[in-house]
Amino acid sequence: MHKISSLISQQIQDSFARQGMMQSLGAQIERIASGEVVLSLRPNPEMSQQHGVVHAGATFALGDSASGYAALTQMPAGKEVMTVEMKINLLDPAAGARLIATGRVVKPGKRLVITRCDIEAEAEDGTRKLVAILQGTMIPVEAT
């Protein structure tokens, strides 16, 4: 895993702090590296659906943000990214003490960046289970 500049790392941290959705979910940044960002959250009852597991909307939001920030690690200064499209496969119920989303750049580009994200549910004992995968396309936009 390649290191990134402290400027890009700070840009991602500042952007993450402005995301109301991630703040509402209590998500946090675990790791920032070139082409990869890991986010996590500890589920609470407000994130559940009727069967008591994490709602797919919260799972999707976490994966979308991890993917977008992974893409941002590949952008030049003055650029940000937005999601153009994102697909999710829900593989298992998202139940556990923590959800961990690892977003990665599959193919960087000047016009489009293809990403993938694996989301795992981590039990109290530290064991993990893959619960969702996302694949998406990000587009560079001017920083605001």
C-alpha positions as CSV (number, residue, x, y, z in Angstrom):
1,M,0.0,0.0,0.0
2,H,1.5,3.3,-1.1
3,K,1.4,6.4,1.2
4,I,-0.4,9.5,0.1
5,S,0.5,13.1,0.7
6,S,-0.6,14.7,4.0
7,L,-2.5,17.3,1.9
8,I,-4.7,14.6,0.3
9,S,-5.2,12.9,3.6
10,Q,-6.2,16.1,5.3
11,Q,-8.6,16.9,2.4
12,I,-10.3,13.6,2.9
13,Q,-10.5,14.0,6.7
14,D,-12.0,17.6,6.2
15,S,-14.5,16.3,3.6
16,F,-15.5,13.4,5.8
17,A,-16.1,15.7,8.7
18,R,-18.6,17.7,6.5
19,Q,-20.7,14.6,5.6
20,G,-23.9,14.8,7.6
21,M,-24.8,11.2,6.7
22,M,-21.5,9.7,7.9
23,Q,-21.7,11.8,11.1
24,S,-25.3,10.6,11.7
25,L,-24.2,7.0,11.3
26,G,-21.2,7.5,13.6
27,A,-18.8,6.4,10.9
28,Q,-15.1,6.9,11.2
29,I,-12.0,6.7,9.0
30,E,-9.9,3.7,9.8
31,R,-7.2,4.1,7.1
32,I,-6.3,6.3,4.1
33,A,-3.8,5.0,1.5
34,S,-3.3,5.5,-2.2
35,G,-6.3,3.9,-3.9
36,E,-7.8,2.6,-0.7
37,V,-9.9,4.0,2.2
38,V,-11.4,2.0,5.0
39,L,-14.4,3.3,7.0
40,S,-16.2,1.7,9.9
41,L,-19.2,2.1,12.0
42,R,-20.7,0.5,15.1
43,P,-24.4,-0.2,14.3
44,N,-27.1,1.1,16.6
45,P,-30.8,0.3,16.8
46,E,-31.7,3.4,14.7
47,M,-29.8,1.8,11.7
48,S,-31.8,-1.5,11.8
49,Q,-34.5,-2.7,9.5
50,Q,-37.5,-4.8,10.6
51,H,-35.4,-8.0,11.1
52,G,-33.0,-6.3,13.5
53,V,-29.9,-6.2,11.1
54,V,-28.4,-3.0,9.6
55,H,-30.5,-1.5,6.9
56,A,-29.2,-1.8,3.4
57,G,-29.3,2.0,3.1
58,A,-26.7,2.4,5.9
59,T,-24.6,-0.3,4.4
60,F,-24.8,1.3,1.0
61,A,-24.0,4.8,2.3
62,L,-20.9,3.5,4.1
63,G,-19.6,1.7,1.0
64,D,-20.4,4.6,-1.3
65,S,-18.3,6.9,0.9
66,A,-15.4,4.5,1.2
67,S,-15.4,4.1,-2.5
68,G,-15.5,7.8,-3.2
69,Y,-12.7,8.6,-0.8
70,A,-10.6,5.8,-2.3
71,A,-11.1,7.5,-5.7
72,L,-10.3,10.9,-4.2
73,T,-6.8,9.6,-3.2
74,Q,-6.1,9.4,-6.9
75,M,-7.2,12.9,-7.8
76,P,-5.0,16.0,-8.4
77,A,-5.3,19.0,-6.0
78,G,-8.4,21.0,-6.5
79,K,-10.6,18.0,-7.5
80,E,-13.2,16.1,-5.6
81,V,-15.4,13.2,-6.8
82,M,-19.1,12.4,-7.0
83,T,-20.8,9.0,-7.6
84,V,-22.1,8.5,-11.1
85,E,-23.4,5.0,-10.5
86,M,-23.1,2.4,-7.8
87,K,-24.3,-1.2,-7.6
88,I,-24.6,-3.3,-4.4
89,N,-24.8,-7.0,-3.9
90,L,-26.1,-7.8,-0.4
91,L,-24.6,-11.2,0.4
92,D,-25.5,-11.8,4.0
93,P,-27.4,-9.9,6.7
94,A,-25.3,-7.1,8.1
95,A,-25.2,-8.1,11.8
96,G,-22.3,-7.6,14.1
97,A,-20.5,-5.3,16.4
98,R,-19.0,-3.3,13.6
99,L,-19.2,-2.8,9.8
100,I,-16.0,-2.2,7.9
101,A,-16.0,-0.9,4.4
102,T,-12.8,-1.1,2.3
103,G,-13.1,1.0,-0.8
104,R,-10.5,0.5,-3.5
105,V,-9.8,2.0,-6.9
106,V,-10.1,-0.7,-9.6
107,K,-9.2,1.6,-12.5
108,P,-8.2,5.2,-12.2
109,G,-8.9,7.7,-15.0
110,K,-9.1,11.3,-15.9
111,R,-12.8,11.2,-16.7
112,L,-14.1,8.3,-14.7
113,V,-12.7,6.2,-11.8
114,I,-14.0,2.6,-11.3
115,T,-14.2,1.5,-7.6
116,R,-15.1,-1.6,-5.6
117,C,-15.9,-1.8,-2.0
118,D,-16.1,-4.9,0.3
119,I,-18.2,-4.5,3.4
120,E,-17.6,-6.9,6.3
121,A,-19.5,-7.4,9.5
122,E,-17.2,-7.9,12.5
123,A,-18.4,-9.9,15.5
124,E,-17.4,-9.1,19.1
125,D,-14.7,-11.8,18.9
126,G,-13.1,-10.1,15.8
127,T,-14.2,-12.6,13.2
128,R,-15.4,-11.1,10.0
129,K,-18.0,-12.0,7.4
130,L,-18.3,-10.4,3.9
131,V,-21.9,-9.0,3.8
132,A,-21.9,-6.8,0.7
133,I,-19.9,-5.8,-2.3
134,L,-20.3,-2.6,-4.3
135,Q,-19.0,-1.5,-7.6
136,G,-19.2,2.0,-8.8
137,T,-18.1,4.8,-11.1
138,M,-16.9,8.1,-9.8
139,I,-16.4,11.3,-11.7
140,P,-14.0,14.1,-10.9
141,V,-15.5,17.5,-10.1
142,E,-14.1,20.9,-9.1
143,A,-13.6,21.2,-5.4
144,T,-16.1,23.5,-3.6
